[in-house]
Amino acid sequence: MADTELAAIRQLLTQRPRPADLAERRARLDGLGSQYPVPPDVRVEPVELGGVRAEWTTSPGADPTRILLFLHGGGYISGSISSHRHMVAEAGREAAARTLALDYRLAPEHPFPAPLEDAVAAYRSLLDQGHAPARIALAGESAGGGLAVATLVRLRDEGTPLPACVWCSSPWVDLENTGTTMTTKAAVDPLISKPYLNELASLYLQGASPRAPLASPMRADLRGLPPMLIQVGSAETLLDDALRLAGVAAAADVRVSLQVWPEMIHAWHLFYQQLAAGRRALAEVGAFVRQAIP
C-alpha cells in the first residue's frame, strides 16, 4: 500500500539528511537518484546541445520524432542528469518518446538567468536540427518546473514556436516563497522548507528581484502557452505554488490539468521503482504527452 511505501521513502530521507556543504548536497541528490538503476533496454547517449551538456535516453518502442525535453530539480544549486536519469527514462517509456535531459548550469557559480539561457539555447538547437516544435514536450521538476514555464515565456516573447505541451512536477514558481502551504505543510514535508527555499533563492538570484517574471513565472503573463499538466503532492510545502500556477495559467486561457496526489511528498516520481503512486503519476504523464503529440 502507498502508506507503507511512503513510510520507507520517508525513512530513507531521514537517514540521509541534507548536509550544509554545497558539494555534499550535490553528491547527496545524485546519490539518491543513482541508487535506482536504468533498465537495461534503455539506450543512453551523451550529447551537447546549444553548448549545453545533455543526454538522450531511448526505450524500445519510442517514436523517434516525439521528444521530451526535461529540466531537473534541485533548487537551481544541485541536481543533474545523473540524479534524474532513471525517472526521465521511465517518463520517456510511458510517453513513447525519446527523452533529452539537460545539464543546465547551476548557481551560485552561474546565477539567474544562466539556467534559463541554457534551456532556451537547447530548445532552439532542437529546432535548428529540424525537430518540429509540435513534436516536443517540455518538462521540469521543482525548480526545473519553474524553469520550464519561464523558458516558455521567454520563447513566446522572442517569437520562437512553442512546444506541444509542458509537464510541471511540483513546480517552484514563487521565489518569494509566499505560499500558505510553506507553513501549513511544513510538518509533513520531509524535503522542502521555507528557510531552505529562501536560501536557494538567494543563491540563485544574487540580487535579482524574486518578483521578476522569469525568475518567478507565477508572476508572468502566461497567455499563449501550450497545454500544461501540473502534478503536485498534498504533503508538499510547494503545494500552493502548483495551485497558484494553475490559477494564473487558467486565467490566461491556458489549458491546464492540475493533479494533486494525496499524501505524496516532493519529487515522489523519483522513487517510482518502489512507490506505486510514482508509477501511476508517470503513466499519467505519458498519456498527457501522447495526447498532445499523437
N, C-alpha and C positions, 0 to 999 in steps of 0.2 A: 504494500500500500504506500501511497505517496508520503504519508506522515512518517513512516518508518524509514523510507529512503531519504527524506529530508533530514531526519534526525542524524543519519550517518554523514550527510554532507555538512551539516552544522558542526558535528563533532570534528570532522576533518579540518574545517576552517578554524575552529577553536585551538586545535593542536598546532596550527601553522599561522600564528598571529602576524599581522603586518609589522615588519621592522621599521625603524626610523631612518636607516640609511637608504639613500636612493638606489644605489646599485643592488642592495639586498632586496629592496621592494621589487625591482625589475626581475631579479632572479626568482623571487617567490612566485610571481604571477606566471612566469614562463614555466616554473616547476609544476604549478597547479594544472596547467594545460598539458604539458608534455607527459604527465603520468597516464594519459589516455592515448592509446595507440591509434594511428591512422590505419584503417582497414587495408589489407594487402592488395586489394583490387583497385585502389586509388592511385592514379599516376600523379606524381608531384614534379613540377617543373619550375625552377627559379628563373626569373626574368628581370629585366629593368624596363620600366615604363615611364616615359616622360621624365627620365632622370631619377626615378624613384624605384627602390628595390621592391619587388613584388614576387608573387608565387601563384602559378596556376595549379589547381587540383582538378582532376577529371575522373569521374567514376563511370563504370560501364553504363551505357545507355544514355549518356549525356548528349543533348543536342549541341553540336559544336558552335551553332550560331546564337545560342542563348547563354548570356554571361551574367554572373552575379558578382559585382564588384563590392568587396567587403572592407570596411574600416573598423579596426579592432577597438576595444575599450581599454581602459587603464588610466583614465583621468588625464590624458594628454602627457603623462610623465612616464608611463610604463605600458606594458602590453606589446605584443609583437606578432609576427607571423607564427612563431613557434607556440605562443600561448593559446592561439585560437585555431590552429591548423585542423585538429580533429573535428571541431564543431563546424568549421567552414566547409570541410569536405562533406560532412553529413547534410548540411543545408543544400549543397550542390546536388547531392544524390536525390534528395526529396524534390528539388526543383527541376531535375533532369537537365541541369545546366553545368557548364564549366564555371569554376569559381576563380576569381582573381583577388587575392588578399594583398593589401597594400601595407608596406612597412614605412609609413609616413614618419617624418622627423618628429622628435619628442622634445618637450620642454623639460627642464629650464634651458637646456642648451639651444633649443630652437623654439622660441615662444610664438604666440599668436602674431601673425596669421600663417606661420610656416606649415602646419599640418593642412590647413585649407588650401594653400598654394599647391601642395603635393597632390591632394585629392583632385583638384581641378586639372592639374597637368596630366595626371594619369588618365582621367576620363577623356580629355581631349586627345591624348595619344591613342586611345582605343578608336576614337572616331577617325583619326588620321590613318590608322591601319585599315580602315574600311569597314569596321564594325558598325552596324546600324544602331542608332540610339534606341529605336523601338525594340531592339533585341537585348537591351541591357537593363538589369535591375541593380539599383544602388542599395547598399545595406550598411548598417552600423550598429554597434552595441555600446551603450553607456555614452562615454564621451564621443565614441565613433558614431553613435546615433545622432547626436547634436551636430557633429561634423558633416554627416551625410545631408542633413537638412540645410546647413549653411552652404554646402557645396552646390546644392540645387539652386539656392537663391543667387549665388554668385554666377552660376552658369546662365540662369534665366536673365539676369541683369545684363550680361555680356552678349546675349543673343545666341548662345550655343544651344543647339537642340537638346532637349532633356531626355533622360532615360524613361523607360516604360513605367516604372514604379519604384517605390522605396520602402524598405523594411527597417523599422527602428525598434531595436530591442532595448528596453529600459533606458530611453534616451535622457541624457543630461543636457537640457536646453536653456537653463536659467543659471548663469554663473554667479548671480547674486544670492542664490540658494534661499529664496523666499517662500518656497512651497510649504504648506501647512504640514505635510507628512514628514518634513525634516524633523519635526517634533513628535507628531503623533505615532510615527512608525519607528522611532529611534530605538525603542526597547526590543523590537523584533527583527531588525535588520542586522545581520551578522557581519556585513561587509562595509557598508557606507554610512558615514555620519556627517552631520553638518560641519563640525570643526575640520574634519578631513577634507571635505569638498572645498571649504574656504581656503585651506592650504593649497590644494591643487589649483584653484582658480588664480591664486596669487602667483604661483609658479608659472602658469600658462600665460596669463595676461601681462604680467610685468609692467604694470602702469596703464595698460589699455583699459577702457571702461568695460565693466561687466555687463553694461546695458547695450553695448554695441550689437546690432542685429546679427552680425556674422560671428560673434562670439557666443551670444545667447539668442539663437534663432527663434525662440519663442516670441521675441520682440520684433521679428522681421515681418515684412509683408509677404505672405505665402501664396498670393494669387498666382495661378498658372502652374503650380507644382503638380506632378503626376500623382496617381493614386498612392495612398500611404497606408501601410499596415504598422500599427503600433502595438507592441506586446510589452506588458509590464507585470510584475508580481505584486500581490496585495501586501506583501511583507517587506516593502521597499521604502526607504526614505525618498526615493525618486519617483514614487507613485504619482505625486502631484505634478511633477514635470510632464509625465506622459499624459495625464488628464488635461492639463492646460494646453499642451501642444495640440492634442486632438481638437480642443475647442477653438483654438486660433486657426488651425487649418480648415476646420469645418466652416467657420465664419468667413473664410477667404474662398469658399466654394471649392475646396479640395475634397475629393472623395476619400474618406477616412474610414478605416476599420480599426477599432480600438478593442483590444483583448486584455482584460485584467484577469490574471491567473491566480485563483485563490491559494493562499499560503506560500506562493513561490517567492524565492529570495532573488536578489540582484544576480543577473547573469546566469540564471538557472540552466540555460541552454548548454553552458559549458560542461555540465555534469550529465548530459543526456545518456551516457553509457551506463549509468547506474541510477537514473532518475526517469521514470516513465513519463512524467509531465514534460521533461525536456524533449523526449522523442515526439510526443504529441505536438508540442509547440513548433518543432522543426517541420513536422508534417504539415501544419497549418501554413507555415512559410512557403513550403514547396507548392502547395495548392494555390496560394496567392500569386506566386511568380508565374506558375504555368498558366493561370488565367490571364494575367497581364501580358504574357508573351506566349501566345498559342503555338 
